[in-house]
Amino acid sequence: MLFYNFTCYYAMKAEYMQHNFDKILDRRGSGAIMTDLLLERYGRDDLLALWVADMYFETPAPIREAIERRLAHQIYGYSVPAASYWASIIDWERELHGWKFRRGEMTFIPGIVRGIAYVLQCFTQPGDKVVVQPPVYMPFLNLPRDNGRQVVYNPLIWDAAAGTYRMDLANLEEVCGKESPKVLILSNPHNPAGIVWPEEDLAAVADICQRHGVLVISDEIHADMALEGAVHHPFQTVSPAAADVSIAFAAPSKTFNIAGLVSSFCVVPNPRIREPFFHYLEANEFDGPLFLSAIATEAAFTQCGEWRRQMLAYVKGNVDFVCDYLRQHVPGIVPVRPQASFLIWLDCTQLGLDHDTLIDLFVNRARLAFNDGVAFGPGGEGHMRMNVGAPRAMVAEAMQRLEQAVKSLK
Ligand SMILES: Cc1ncc(COP(=O)(O)O)c(C=O)c1O
């Protein structure tokens, strides 16, 4: 027995040792947007790139191996996902979040941003209003606009005491009453501030939207990355009203670093929403997974739980590192400590710089590629978004560069 326990201990330890998040991989030339669009987006390519929301960590080995096994077959023809693909999603969501749904209530979506566009096309007309809560993930603003819909803001409220944002529920009620929007797009958890929304706030959103006939899109792409102690609440689990008014999107893409494989899915419990939406998807053939994405999803959700736990612990270490570093060495930049995911929203307003000077500070003085807060809509001015899904040495290098650059301003 003792021997068995020791064997288990060392096997577990060996598994722990396998996941080396410190390893630095060169992504340049791999077609990664992160590295290969620097020149186009930032005007120079000698930057430490921590912007696009994917990670520098190796995709977990079970996913790579499952893909390699499939690629070893010589024919890459039309494919149907295995029943076990759908089951792996249902089991994962039930076990991790207590979110229960049936196979018939879900389908594949070729990307969440596309999924949001499909919802807008299916349920709204040009000129219809769409509520978003800025500062928020940029496509929430651009998609409705670029599709001829009107964006209506319910800005988040900065809660200085809590050091984070909260939703303005009273204003949401007012906006829904006055503007008669058709759709609300919710980032749950929230990008860029990494907020895990309180259950009661989500239930209040559901209640308001149900009373005003507003369809909620709950984008839960960051759901599986709640950091230590935080609990993510899938929107549809918070109340019957929430299940009734919403289309939820989720994916293994962020958590397991497979964004390039396009692996999202949606869940729609209410048949009055589901039937027209699934008909729209089927009629346009938008609902069939690429064969590699189904394989990757199943491997992620059945074999990579331990990898995920270790990755989250590492990311939490990076978050702590950045928060401590800025407090000690760059007090003019104040991070919003994320409760989920690998993005840190940096409040740079105390530096007192105008927009162009702030961008110049990051890009030309610090040689860092972070996201410009302005792209996240009202409230994003004076902010930058940093990605810490990277080896600690890269994160540390970024902090040192930032410290030097800020000091050079004086
Ligand atoms: C909130 C949110 N939704 C959607 C996406 C992108 O999803 P997809 O690649 O499935 O379109 C991102 C990527 O950063 C995101 O942060």
Ligand as a Chemical Component Dictionary entry (heavy atoms), coordinates in Angstrom:
data_LIG
# 
_chem_comp.id                   LIG 
_chem_comp.type                 NON-POLYMER 
_chem_comp.pdbx_formal_charge   0 
_chem_comp.three_letter_code    LIG 
# 
loop_
_chem_comp_atom.comp_id 
_chem_comp_atom.atom_id 
_chem_comp_atom.alt_atom_id 
_chem_comp_atom.type_symbol 
_chem_comp_atom.charge 
_chem_comp_atom.model_Cartn_x 
_chem_comp_atom.model_Cartn_y 
_chem_comp_atom.model_Cartn_z 
_chem_comp_atom.pdbx_ordinal 
LIG C1 C1 C 0 -15.068 37.604 -25.090 1  
LIG C2 C2 C 0 -14.534 36.970 -26.340 2  
LIG N1 N1 N 0 -15.393 36.440 -27.235 3  
LIG C3 C3 C 0 -14.967 35.856 -28.371 4  
LIG C4 C4 C 0 -13.617 35.787 -28.679 5  
LIG C5 C5 C 0 -13.183 35.163 -29.962 6  
LIG O1 O1 O 0 -13.922 34.023 -30.200 7  
LIG P1 P1 P 0 -13.796 33.221 -31.579 8  
LIG O2 O2 O 0 -12.349 33.102 -31.877 9  
LIG O3 O3 O 0 -14.453 31.922 -31.258 10 
LIG O4 O4 O 0 -14.551 34.012 -32.582 11 
LIG C6 C6 C 0 -12.691 36.341 -27.789 12 
LIG C7 C7 C 0 -11.255 36.332 -28.113 13 
LIG O5 O5 O 0 -10.480 37.059 -27.567 14 
LIG C8 C8 C 0 -13.157 36.923 -26.591 15 
LIG O6 O6 O 0 -12.313 37.437 -25.695 16 
# 
loop_
_chem_comp_bond.comp_id 
_chem_comp_bond.atom_id_1 
_chem_comp_bond.atom_id_2 
_chem_comp_bond.value_order 
_chem_comp_bond.pdbx_ordinal 
LIG C1 C2 SING 1  
LIG C2 N1 SING 2  
LIG C2 C8 DOUB 3  
LIG N1 C3 DOUB 4  
LIG C3 C4 SING 5  
LIG C4 C5 SING 6  
LIG C4 C6 DOUB 7  
LIG C5 O1 SING 8  
LIG O1 P1 SING 9  
LIG P1 O2 DOUB 10 
LIG P1 O3 SING 11 
LIG P1 O4 SING 12 
LIG C6 C7 SING 13 
LIG C6 C8 SING 14 
LIG C7 O5 DOUB 15 
LIG C8 O6 SING 16 
# 
